[in-house]
Amino acid sequence: MSPRHLFLNLAALALMAVPCAAQDTQNLSLADAEKIAIQNHPQIQAAGYLAIAAQARVTQARSAYYPQAVGSLTGAEAENNSRISAGALNNPIIFDRYANGVAVNQLVTDFGRTHELVKSSSLHAAAQKENVTTSRADVLINVDRSYYSVLRAQAVLRVAQETVKNRQLVSDQITALEQNKLRSGLDVSFANVDLAEAQLLLIQAQNGVEGSYADLSAALGYSDEKTFTLAEEPVPPAPSPNVSELISQALQNRPELVSRRLDVSSAQSYATAERDLWLPTISAVGAAGLAPVHEDLLGSRYAAAGFNVNIPLFNGHEFGALRAEANAQAQAQEQYLRDLQNGIVREVRKAWLESNAAFQRLSVTDQLLAQATQALDLAQQRYKLGLSSIIELSQAQLNMTQAEITQASAKYDYETAISALNYQIGASH
């Protein structure tokens, strides 16, 4: 089989594969894709569960405000005149008995430590809620990128298909001229090389479409690849000329920053709680019950109430080390916040510059395509009149293909850049 027939067969296979990829597809707009991802993506669901877990820790910390009650059933049988002689300093006498009762312990005050622990847990829970928003924004930006990537790949595929069609026509015409001794075999070879390059571009473009569908399916939270019929989105307006305003918006609205600020406040409250370990704790204690089986010297019921005051004196510097650790953690959170702010300012500037450059490329690529179209028309006319070589025509065809791909990609590159800018300023969630 000749190289020319081989490339023709490859092109036919690639063209046959195009409609196969479009079978069993569903219509999908960008808004639909974002809605599916929010409902389906495991990253968002995992962040939601972490927020629920953080909220549960608030209830755990707040439980110290409420009475702690326990019920007890106790029975004992002892030998006459038995006493525990080792291991205890309290009354060692053991009586035969069976009793049941309730003991209640209520914290009166720990001079603010529990309040700071609850406050720290509440702030951390709020930070986790902001992390859900962050996860949603991360998922949505990936959906937008993948969505526009599919549209870009499909546009390149259409260019490749049209290029194969046009170069096949040129190859057939030059072959016919060569058979009539009006063109040389060298011209036929150049035309077939151009056709082969177009066929390779077609195969690559088809593979790009399949790969972009795989990326979009993953961005939507699907475990297997799905294909869709995507709707075109309107071209966004030009980006704002005031980058300082965008930076201010980002510093105010980015969910990562909101979450980090809450974590800083949470760490500071926790450090205060660790400082308060040195303060006394006062609690009220009560117990009551019945003893249906007891010694004659003991009553059949009992009840008592009292209070405990615990004053820390010395514990091997444990409290001091806990406070130092908490303070260091709070200071680290402050530095993480500062670093995140610097990074966001940098990323907003870069996204703004990229979106402006992408917007400018829209008009430039239109001009490039118009010039390439005019140059190809002139090259074809000159070649037909015998005023130029096949090399000039081949170069004009190549320039035309590159201009079409660049022009087709420019729209989706700009839409992707605007989506990235919205993400950077905290407007994509």
PyMOL commands that set and color helices and strands:
alter all, ss='L'
color gray80, all
select helices_A, chain A and resi 3-21+30-40+42-65+113-179+185-219+243-253+255-278+318-384+390-424
alter helices_A, ss='H'
color red, helices_A
select strands_A, chain A and resi 26-28+68-76+97-109+228-230+281-293+301-310
alter strands_A, ss='S'
color yellow, strands_A
deselect
rebuild
show_as cartoon
